Amino acid sequence: MAEFKVKLQSVLKENLYCQQCGEWVYCPEMNGTRKNEEGEEVEYIGEGCVKKDGKGDFIECPGCSSRYYLE
């Protein structure tokens, strides 16, 4: 299992394909919206797509289990 870092804003705007195996990992169509502290609607990673471990929040490749930690 490989580990990578990705910028949250990139994941919200562009398709994410695994650098290890080429499998599709996440796309912007999966985004959800919620209100921030100012009451504005903002996009966030879709429900159930983010996992967490001791290193932080990540999205996991369904093909090879590589982890993409969100920055």
C-alpha positions as CSV (number, residue, x, y, z in Angstrom):
1,M,0.0,0.0,0.0
2,A,1.4,3.4,-1.1
3,E,0.7,6.7,0.6
4,F,0.3,10.1,-1.1
5,K,-0.7,13.6,-0.2
6,V,-3.3,15.5,-2.1
7,K,-4.7,19.0,-1.7
8,L,-8.3,19.0,-0.7
9,Q,-9.2,21.7,-3.2
10,S,-7.7,19.6,-6.0
11,V,-9.8,16.6,-5.0
12,L,-13.0,18.8,-4.9
13,K,-12.3,20.1,-8.5
14,E,-10.7,17.3,-10.4
15,N,-11.0,13.5,-10.9
16,L,-8.5,11.6,-8.8
17,Y,-6.9,8.5,-10.2
18,C,-4.5,6.2,-8.3
19,Q,-0.8,6.9,-9.0
20,Q,-0.1,3.3,-8.0
21,C,-2.6,1.3,-10.1
22,G,-4.5,3.8,-12.2
23,E,-7.9,3.0,-10.6
24,W,-10.4,5.8,-10.3
25,V,-10.5,6.9,-6.7
26,Y,-12.8,10.0,-6.5
27,C,-14.6,12.6,-8.7
28,P,-16.2,16.0,-8.0
29,E,-19.7,14.6,-8.7
30,M,-19.4,12.8,-5.3
31,N,-19.0,16.1,-3.5
32,G,-21.5,17.2,-0.9
33,T,-22.3,20.7,0.4
34,R,-22.8,22.1,3.8
35,K,-22.8,25.5,5.5
36,N,-19.6,26.9,6.9
37,E,-19.3,29.1,10.0
38,E,-20.5,32.2,8.0
39,G,-23.6,30.3,6.7
40,E,-22.3,30.0,3.2
41,E,-22.7,26.7,1.2
42,V,-19.4,25.1,0.6
43,E,-18.3,21.8,-1.1
44,Y,-16.8,19.0,0.9
45,I,-15.8,15.4,0.2
46,G,-18.9,13.2,-0.1
47,E,-20.3,11.3,2.9
48,G,-18.5,8.1,3.7
49,C,-15.6,8.7,1.4
50,V,-13.1,9.9,3.9
51,K,-11.4,7.6,6.4
52,K,-9.2,8.5,9.3
53,D,-6.1,7.1,11.0
54,G,-3.3,8.3,13.2
55,K,-1.8,10.2,10.2
56,G,-5.0,12.1,9.3
57,D,-7.9,12.0,6.9
58,F,-7.6,10.1,3.7
59,I,-9.4,8.7,0.7
60,E,-8.5,5.0,-0.1
61,C,-8.0,3.5,-3.6
62,P,-10.5,0.7,-4.1
63,G,-8.1,-1.1,-6.4
64,C,-4.8,-1.3,-4.4
65,S,-5.7,0.4,-1.0
66,S,-3.3,3.2,-1.5
67,R,-4.1,6.1,0.8
68,Y,-4.4,9.7,-0.3
69,Y,-4.0,11.9,2.7
70,L,-5.9,15.3,2.5
71,E,-3.9,18.5,3.0
